[in-house]
Amino acid sequence: MTWSITVVFASWRIAKPQVARVRRREFITYIGATAAVPLAALTQAEGGNADMAVPVVRISLGAFDADKAAIVEAKLMESKAALEAGIRAMHGNLGYYVGIDRKNNAISNVSLWESVEAAEQMATFQPMLDLASRFVALGVRFQRPILNMSTLWELP
């Protein structure tokens, strides 16, 4: 199945304080070009990412029938109470976004993580597993597997 969805993040967002990320150019300025040349060469050799640390983006998508839109949206809003504290407590979480695309009858959970291992905590988070079962009972069809995307580049 191929997905082409524009998601409007209209529901809720959890954001944690983040450790300041420094771009390679800023880092070179801070420590001086001489000390940074080996680091810059290493970063280029490892894939050329401009950031010192790049997040993993975890994406879960679901589709539903148009007549279920109101109940799906209401349940998404209610889900914050069951999920927020546990997600905030997870190691490596940089942000969590829940959204709905009313035009295309789709929902999303998009989260940012320090690593794939950190993102995989969601796979065993029981409150999320319980909610997924309830959404499936409403007729939501989730795309599987859930994707953990390594960031290749970004725009600030």
mmCIF file of the C-alpha atoms, coordinates in Angstrom:
data_MODEL
# 
_entry.id   MODEL 
# 
loop_
_atom_site.group_PDB 
_atom_site.id 
_atom_site.type_symbol 
_atom_site.label_atom_id 
_atom_site.label_alt_id 
_atom_site.label_comp_id 
_atom_site.label_asym_id 
_atom_site.label_entity_id 
_atom_site.label_seq_id 
_atom_site.pdbx_PDB_ins_code 
_atom_site.Cartn_x 
_atom_site.Cartn_y 
_atom_site.Cartn_z 
_atom_site.occupancy 
_atom_site.B_iso_or_equiv 
_atom_site.pdbx_formal_charge 
_atom_site.auth_seq_id 
_atom_site.auth_comp_id 
_atom_site.auth_asym_id 
_atom_site.auth_atom_id 
_atom_site.pdbx_PDB_model_num 
ATOM 1   C CA . MET A 1 1   ? 0.000   0.000  0.000  1.00 0.00 ? 1   MET A CA 1 
ATOM 2   C CA . THR A 1 2   ? 1.337   3.455  -0.895 1.00 0.00 ? 2   THR A CA 1 
ATOM 3   C CA . TRP A 1 3   ? 0.476   6.494  1.219  1.00 0.00 ? 3   TRP A CA 1 
ATOM 4   C CA . SER A 1 4   ? 0.359   10.055 0.012  1.00 0.00 ? 4   SER A CA 1 
ATOM 5   C CA . ILE A 1 5   ? -1.043  12.092 2.857  1.00 0.00 ? 5   ILE A CA 1 
ATOM 6   C CA . THR A 1 6   ? -0.811  15.698 3.933  1.00 0.00 ? 6   THR A CA 1 
ATOM 7   C CA . VAL A 1 7   ? -1.289  15.666 7.688  1.00 0.00 ? 7   VAL A CA 1 
ATOM 8   C CA . VAL A 1 8   ? -2.629  18.654 9.576  1.00 0.00 ? 8   VAL A CA 1 
ATOM 9   C CA . PHE A 1 9   ? -1.388  18.497 13.134 1.00 0.00 ? 9   PHE A CA 1 
ATOM 10  C CA . ALA A 1 10  ? -4.564  19.633 14.818 1.00 0.00 ? 10  ALA A CA 1 
ATOM 11  C CA . SER A 1 11  ? -4.755  17.476 17.894 1.00 0.00 ? 11  SER A CA 1 
ATOM 12  C CA . TRP A 1 12  ? -1.980  17.592 20.474 1.00 0.00 ? 12  TRP A CA 1 
ATOM 13  C CA . ARG A 1 13  ? 1.757   17.882 20.863 1.00 0.00 ? 13  ARG A CA 1 
ATOM 14  C CA . ILE A 1 14  ? 4.229   16.843 23.526 1.00 0.00 ? 14  ILE A CA 1 
ATOM 15  C CA . ALA A 1 15  ? 7.605   18.514 23.418 1.00 0.00 ? 15  ALA A CA 1 
ATOM 16  C CA . LYS A 1 16  ? 10.478  18.005 25.792 1.00 0.00 ? 16  LYS A CA 1 
ATOM 17  C CA . PRO A 1 17  ? 13.288  20.432 26.470 1.00 0.00 ? 17  PRO A CA 1 
ATOM 18  C CA . GLN A 1 18  ? 16.011  19.647 23.977 1.00 0.00 ? 18  GLN A CA 1 
ATOM 19  C CA . VAL A 1 19  ? 19.751  19.657 24.269 1.00 0.00 ? 19  VAL A CA 1 
ATOM 20  C CA . ALA A 1 20  ? 21.035  22.397 22.011 1.00 0.00 ? 20  ALA A CA 1 
ATOM 21  C CA . ARG A 1 21  ? 22.079  21.001 18.654 1.00 0.00 ? 21  ARG A CA 1 
ATOM 22  C CA . VAL A 1 22  ? 25.005  22.622 16.929 1.00 0.00 ? 22  VAL A CA 1 
ATOM 23  C CA . ARG A 1 23  ? 25.579  22.560 13.213 1.00 0.00 ? 23  ARG A CA 1 
ATOM 24  C CA . ARG A 1 24  ? 29.032  21.551 12.043 1.00 0.00 ? 24  ARG A CA 1 
ATOM 25  C CA . ARG A 1 25  ? 29.847  25.077 10.817 1.00 0.00 ? 25  ARG A CA 1 
ATOM 26  C CA . GLU A 1 26  ? 28.871  26.626 14.180 1.00 0.00 ? 26  GLU A CA 1 
ATOM 27  C CA . PHE A 1 27  ? 30.886  23.984 16.017 1.00 0.00 ? 27  PHE A CA 1 
ATOM 28  C CA . ILE A 1 28  ? 33.945  24.757 13.897 1.00 0.00 ? 28  ILE A CA 1 
ATOM 29  C CA . THR A 1 29  ? 33.561  28.433 14.740 1.00 0.00 ? 29  THR A CA 1 
ATOM 30  C CA . TYR A 1 30  ? 33.358  27.629 18.456 1.00 0.00 ? 30  TYR A CA 1 
ATOM 31  C CA . ILE A 1 31  ? 36.415  25.400 18.721 1.00 0.00 ? 31  ILE A CA 1 
ATOM 32  C CA . GLY A 1 32  ? 38.509  26.701 15.863 1.00 0.00 ? 32  GLY A CA 1 
ATOM 33  C CA . ALA A 1 33  ? 39.123  25.297 12.420 1.00 0.00 ? 33  ALA A CA 1 
ATOM 34  C CA . THR A 1 34  ? 42.361  23.493 13.286 1.00 0.00 ? 34  THR A CA 1 
ATOM 35  C CA . ALA A 1 35  ? 40.760  21.343 15.976 1.00 0.00 ? 35  ALA A CA 1 
ATOM 36  C CA . ALA A 1 36  ? 37.629  20.697 13.931 1.00 0.00 ? 36  ALA A CA 1 
ATOM 37  C CA . VAL A 1 37  ? 39.151  19.508 10.636 1.00 0.00 ? 37  VAL A CA 1 
ATOM 38  C CA . PRO A 1 38  ? 39.383  15.847 11.749 1.00 0.00 ? 38  PRO A CA 1 
ATOM 39  C CA . LEU A 1 39  ? 35.806  16.007 13.107 1.00 0.00 ? 39  LEU A CA 1 
ATOM 40  C CA . ALA A 1 40  ? 34.481  17.529 9.889  1.00 0.00 ? 40  ALA A CA 1 
ATOM 41  C CA . ALA A 1 41  ? 36.230  14.845 7.845  1.00 0.00 ? 41  ALA A CA 1 
ATOM 42  C CA . LEU A 1 42  ? 34.747  12.123 10.066 1.00 0.00 ? 42  LEU A CA 1 
ATOM 43  C CA . THR A 1 43  ? 31.237  13.569 9.747  1.00 0.00 ? 43  THR A CA 1 
ATOM 44  C CA . GLN A 1 44  ? 31.575  13.728 5.956  1.00 0.00 ? 44  GLN A CA 1 
ATOM 45  C CA . ALA A 1 45  ? 32.786  10.116 5.884  1.00 0.00 ? 45  ALA A CA 1 
ATOM 46  C CA . GLU A 1 46  ? 29.795  8.999  7.959  1.00 0.00 ? 46  GLU A CA 1 
ATOM 47  C CA . GLY A 1 47  ? 27.257  10.254 5.445  1.00 0.00 ? 47  GLY A CA 1 
ATOM 48  C CA . GLY A 1 48  ? 27.693  13.985 5.232  1.00 0.00 ? 48  GLY A CA 1 
ATOM 49  C CA . ASN A 1 49  ? 25.017  15.005 7.748  1.00 0.00 ? 49  ASN A CA 1 
ATOM 50  C CA . ALA A 1 50  ? 25.350  18.676 8.645  1.00 0.00 ? 50  ALA A CA 1 
ATOM 51  C CA . ASP A 1 51  ? 24.107  18.142 12.204 1.00 0.00 ? 51  ASP A CA 1 
ATOM 52  C CA . MET A 1 52  ? 26.134  16.728 15.062 1.00 0.00 ? 52  MET A CA 1 
ATOM 53  C CA . ALA A 1 53  ? 23.050  14.761 16.207 1.00 0.00 ? 53  ALA A CA 1 
ATOM 54  C CA . VAL A 1 54  ? 20.065  13.968 14.011 1.00 0.00 ? 54  VAL A CA 1 
ATOM 55  C CA . PRO A 1 55  ? 16.756  12.634 15.253 1.00 0.00 ? 55  PRO A CA 1 
ATOM 56  C CA . VAL A 1 56  ? 14.974  9.442  14.324 1.00 0.00 ? 56  VAL A CA 1 
ATOM 57  C CA . VAL A 1 57  ? 11.450  10.183 13.104 1.00 0.00 ? 57  VAL A CA 1 
ATOM 58  C CA . ARG A 1 58  ? 8.881   7.536  14.089 1.00 0.00 ? 58  ARG A CA 1 
ATOM 59  C CA . ILE A 1 59  ? 5.778   7.572  11.900 1.00 0.00 ? 59  ILE A CA 1 
ATOM 60  C CA . SER A 1 60  ? 2.567   5.673  12.515 1.00 0.00 ? 60  SER A CA 1 
ATOM 61  C CA . LEU A 1 61  ? -0.265  6.148  10.010 1.00 0.00 ? 61  LEU A CA 1 
ATOM 62  C CA . GLY A 1 62  ? -3.848  4.979  10.058 1.00 0.00 ? 62  GLY A CA 1 
ATOM 63  C CA . ALA A 1 63  ? -6.818  5.341  7.728  1.00 0.00 ? 63  ALA A CA 1 
ATOM 64  C CA . PHE A 1 64  ? -10.511 5.393  8.581  1.00 0.00 ? 64  PHE A CA 1 
ATOM 65  C CA . ASP A 1 65  ? -13.870 5.660  6.831  1.00 0.00 ? 65  ASP A CA 1 
ATOM 66  C CA . ALA A 1 66  ? -15.226 9.201  6.462  1.00 0.00 ? 66  ALA A CA 1 
ATOM 67  C CA . ASP A 1 67  ? -18.292 8.490  8.615  1.00 0.00 ? 67  ASP A CA 1 
ATOM 68  C CA . LYS A 1 68  ? -15.962 7.713  11.561 1.00 0.00 ? 68  LYS A CA 1 
ATOM 69  C CA . ALA A 1 69  ? -14.104 11.051 11.457 1.00 0.00 ? 69  ALA A CA 1 
ATOM 70  C CA . ALA A 1 70  ? -15.803 12.663 14.464 1.00 0.00 ? 70  ALA A CA 1 
ATOM 71  C CA . ILE A 1 71  ? -15.389 9.675  16.782 1.00 0.00 ? 71  ILE A CA 1 
ATOM 72  C CA . VAL A 1 72  ? -11.791 9.057  15.658 1.00 0.00 ? 72  VAL A CA 1 
ATOM 73  C CA . GLU A 1 73  ? -10.887 12.693 16.304 1.00 0.00 ? 73  GLU A CA 1 
ATOM 74  C CA . ALA A 1 74  ? -12.589 12.639 19.713 1.00 0.00 ? 74  ALA A CA 1 
ATOM 75  C CA . LYS A 1 75  ? -10.704 9.471  20.682 1.00 0.00 ? 75  LYS A CA 1 
ATOM 76  C CA . LEU A 1 76  ? -7.417  11.021 19.517 1.00 0.00 ? 76  LEU A CA 1 
ATOM 77  C CA . MET A 1 77  ? -8.037  14.012 21.774 1.00 0.00 ? 77  MET A CA 1 
ATOM 78  C CA . GLU A 1 78  ? -8.890  11.703 24.695 1.00 0.00 ? 78  GLU A CA 1 
ATOM 79  C CA . SER A 1 79  ? -5.723  9.664  24.097 1.00 0.00 ? 79  SER A CA 1 
ATOM 80  C CA . LYS A 1 80  ? -3.505  12.463 25.411 1.00 0.00 ? 80  LYS A CA 1 
ATOM 81  C CA . ALA A 1 81  ? -4.584  11.752 28.991 1.00 0.00 ? 81  ALA A CA 1 
ATOM 82  C CA . ALA A 1 82  ? -3.596  8.088  28.713 1.00 0.00 ? 82  ALA A CA 1 
ATOM 83  C CA . LEU A 1 83  ? -0.296  8.638  26.897 1.00 0.00 ? 83  LEU A CA 1 
ATOM 84  C CA . GLU A 1 84  ? 1.283   11.945 27.870 1.00 0.00 ? 84  GLU A CA 1 
ATOM 85  C CA . ALA A 1 85  ? 2.951   11.070 31.191 1.00 0.00 ? 85  ALA A CA 1 
ATOM 86  C CA . GLY A 1 86  ? 4.405   7.819  29.886 1.00 0.00 ? 86  GLY A CA 1 
ATOM 87  C CA . ILE A 1 87  ? 5.739   9.357  26.689 1.00 0.00 ? 87  ILE A CA 1 
ATOM 88  C CA . ARG A 1 88  ? 7.277   12.281 28.574 1.00 0.00 ? 88  ARG A CA 1 
ATOM 89  C CA . ALA A 1 89  ? 9.081   9.783  30.840 1.00 0.00 ? 89  ALA A CA 1 
ATOM 90  C CA . MET A 1 90  ? 10.652  7.865  27.937 1.00 0.00 ? 90  MET A CA 1 
ATOM 91  C CA . HIS A 1 91  ? 14.387  8.226  27.446 1.00 0.00 ? 91  HIS A CA 1 
ATOM 92  C CA . GLY A 1 92  ? 15.373  9.927  24.213 1.00 0.00 ? 92  GLY A CA 1 
ATOM 93  C CA . ASN A 1 93  ? 12.003  11.450 23.289 1.00 0.00 ? 93  ASN A CA 1 
ATOM 94  C CA . LEU A 1 94  ? 12.416  14.846 21.610 1.00 0.00 ? 94  LEU A CA 1 
ATOM 95  C CA . GLY A 1 95  ? 8.792   15.490 20.653 1.00 0.00 ? 95  GLY A CA 1 
ATOM 96  C CA . TYR A 1 96  ? 5.485   13.803 19.921 1.00 0.00 ? 96  TYR A CA 1 
ATOM 97  C CA . TYR A 1 97  ? 2.751   14.927 17.520 1.00 0.00 ? 97  TYR A CA 1 
ATOM 98  C CA . VAL A 1 98  ? -0.720  13.505 16.967 1.00 0.00 ? 98  VAL A CA 1 
ATOM 99  C CA . GLY A 1 99  ? -2.625  14.640 13.903 1.00 0.00 ? 99  GLY A CA 1 
ATOM 100 C CA . ILE A 1 100 ? -5.623  14.069 11.706 1.00 0.00 ? 100 ILE A CA 1 
ATOM 101 C CA . ASP A 1 101 ? -6.137  14.690 8.009  1.00 0.00 ? 101 ASP A CA 1 
ATOM 102 C CA . ARG A 1 102 ? -9.885  15.157 7.681  1.00 0.00 ? 102 ARG A CA 1 
ATOM 103 C CA . LYS A 1 103 ? -9.787  15.436 3.871  1.00 0.00 ? 103 LYS A CA 1 
ATOM 104 C CA . ASN A 1 104 ? -8.024  12.086 3.392  1.00 0.00 ? 104 ASN A CA 1 
ATOM 105 C CA . ASN A 1 105 ? -9.454  10.307 6.461  1.00 0.00 ? 105 ASN A CA 1 
ATOM 106 C CA . ALA A 1 106 ? -6.106  9.590  8.031  1.00 0.00 ? 106 ALA A CA 1 
ATOM 107 C CA . ILE A 1 107 ? -4.431  9.895  11.416 1.00 0.00 ? 107 ILE A CA 1 
ATOM 108 C CA . SER A 1 108 ? -0.800  10.052 12.402 1.00 0.00 ? 108 SER A CA 1 
ATOM 109 C CA . ASN A 1 109 ? 1.517   9.792  15.351 1.00 0.00 ? 109 ASN A CA 1 
ATOM 110 C CA . VAL A 1 110 ? 4.857   11.363 14.513 1.00 0.00 ? 110 VAL A CA 1 
ATOM 111 C CA . SER A 1 111 ? 7.589   11.473 17.110 1.00 0.00 ? 111 SER A CA 1 
ATOM 112 C CA . LEU A 1 112 ? 11.236  12.494 17.254 1.00 0.00 ? 112 LEU A CA 1 
ATOM 113 C CA . TRP A 1 113 ? 13.802  10.370 19.085 1.00 0.00 ? 113 TRP A CA 1 
ATOM 114 C CA . GLU A 1 114 ? 17.503  10.412 19.832 1.00 0.00 ? 114 GLU A CA 1 
ATOM 115 C CA . SER A 1 115 ? 17.939  6.886  18.394 1.00 0.00 ? 115 SER A CA 1 
ATOM 116 C CA . VAL A 1 116 ? 16.081  3.948  16.864 1.00 0.00 ? 116 VAL A CA 1 
ATOM 117 C CA . GLU A 1 117 ? 16.425  2.125  20.193 1.00 0.00 ? 117 GLU A CA 1 
ATOM 118 C CA . ALA A 1 118 ? 14.737  5.029  21.971 1.00 0.00 ? 118 ALA A CA 1 
ATOM 119 C CA . ALA A 1 119 ? 11.949  5.124  19.348 1.00 0.00 ? 119 ALA A CA 1 
ATOM 120 C CA . GLU A 1 120 ? 11.343  1.390  19.767 1.00 0.00 ? 120 GLU A CA 1 
ATOM 121 C CA . GLN A 1 121 ? 10.161  2.013  23.344 1.00 0.00 ? 121 GLN A CA 1 
ATOM 122 C CA . MET A 1 122 ? 6.799   2.857  21.782 1.00 0.00 ? 122 MET A CA 1 
ATOM 123 C CA . ALA A 1 123 ? 6.476   -0.709 20.453 1.00 0.00 ? 123 ALA A CA 1 
ATOM 124 C CA . THR A 1 124 ? 6.096   -2.050 24.007 1.00 0.00 ? 124 THR A CA 1 
ATOM 125 C CA . PHE A 1 125 ? 4.331   0.931  25.630 1.00 0.00 ? 125 PHE A CA 1 
ATOM 126 C CA . GLN A 1 126 ? 1.204   -0.798 26.945 1.00 0.00 ? 126 GLN A CA 1 
ATOM 127 C CA . PRO A 1 127 ? -1.098  2.261  27.028 1.00 0.00 ? 127 PRO A CA 1 
ATOM 128 C CA . MET A 1 128 ? -0.366  2.788  23.315 1.00 0.00 ? 128 MET A CA 1 
ATOM 129 C CA . LEU A 1 129 ? -0.956  -0.880 22.505 1.00 0.00 ? 129 LEU A CA 1 
ATOM 130 C CA . ASP A 1 130 ? -4.282  -0.730 24.358 1.00 0.00 ? 130 ASP A CA 1 
ATOM 131 C CA . LEU A 1 131 ? -5.333  2.400  22.457 1.00 0.00 ? 131 LEU A CA 1 
ATOM 132 C CA . ALA A 1 132 ? -4.357  0.865  19.128 1.00 0.00 ? 132 ALA A CA 1 
ATOM 133 C CA . SER A 1 133 ? -6.746  -2.013 19.826 1.00 0.00 ? 133 SER A CA 1 
ATOM 134 C CA . ARG A 1 134 ? -9.555  0.455  20.530 1.00 0.00 ? 134 ARG A CA 1 
ATOM 135 C CA . PHE A 1 135 ? -8.877  2.351  17.310 1.00 0.00 ? 135 PHE A CA 1 
ATOM 136 C CA . VAL A 1 136 ? -8.851  -0.891 15.316 1.00 0.00 ? 136 VAL A CA 1 
ATOM 137 C CA . ALA A 1 137 ? -12.237 -1.716 16.872 1.00 0.00 ? 137 ALA A CA 1 
ATOM 138 C CA . LEU A 1 138 ? -13.496 1.651  15.534 1.00 0.00 ? 138 LEU A CA 1 
ATOM 139 C CA . GLY A 1 139 ? -12.379 0.615  12.052 1.00 0.00 ? 139 GLY A CA 1 
ATOM 140 C CA . VAL A 1 140 ? -9.005  2.381  11.842 1.00 0.00 ? 140 VAL A CA 1 
ATOM 141 C CA . ARG A 1 141 ? -6.596  0.513  9.577  1.00 0.00 ? 141 ARG A CA 1 
ATOM 142 C CA . PHE A 1 142 ? -2.981  1.040  10.616 1.00 0.00 ? 142 PHE A CA 1 
ATOM 143 C CA . GLN A 1 143 ? -0.087  0.835  8.201  1.00 0.00 ? 143 GLN A CA 1 
ATOM 144 C CA . ARG A 1 144 ? 2.469   -1.737 9.358  1.00 0.00 ? 144 ARG A CA 1 
ATOM 145 C CA . PRO A 1 145 ? 5.269   -1.780 10.089 1.00 0.00 ? 145 PRO A CA 1 
ATOM 146 C CA . ILE A 1 146 ? 5.564   1.486  11.988 1.00 0.00 ? 146 ILE A CA 1 
ATOM 147 C CA . LEU A 1 147 ? 8.457   3.372  10.431 1.00 0.00 ? 147 LEU A CA 1 
ATOM 148 C CA . ASN A 1 148 ? 11.569  4.583  12.276 1.00 0.00 ? 148 ASN A CA 1 
ATOM 149 C CA . MET A 1 149 ? 13.217  6.930  9.794  1.00 0.00 ? 149 MET A CA 1 
ATOM 150 C CA . SER A 1 150 ? 16.830  8.032  10.137 1.00 0.00 ? 150 SER A CA 1 
ATOM 151 C CA . THR A 1 151 ? 17.113  11.717 9.300  1.00 0.00 ? 151 THR A CA 1 
ATOM 152 C CA . LEU A 1 152 ? 19.219  12.354 6.203  1.00 0.00 ? 152 LEU A CA 1 
ATOM 153 C CA . TRP A 1 153 ? 18.797  16.133 6.114  1.00 0.00 ? 153 TRP A CA 1 
ATOM 154 C CA . GLU A 1 154 ? 16.590  18.841 7.548  1.00 0.00 ? 154 GLU A CA 1 
ATOM 155 C CA . LEU A 1 155 ? 15.620  22.486 7.177  1.00 0.00 ? 155 LEU A CA 1 
ATOM 156 C CA . PRO A 1 156 ? 15.681  24.661 10.300 1.00 0.00 ? 156 PRO A CA 1 
# 
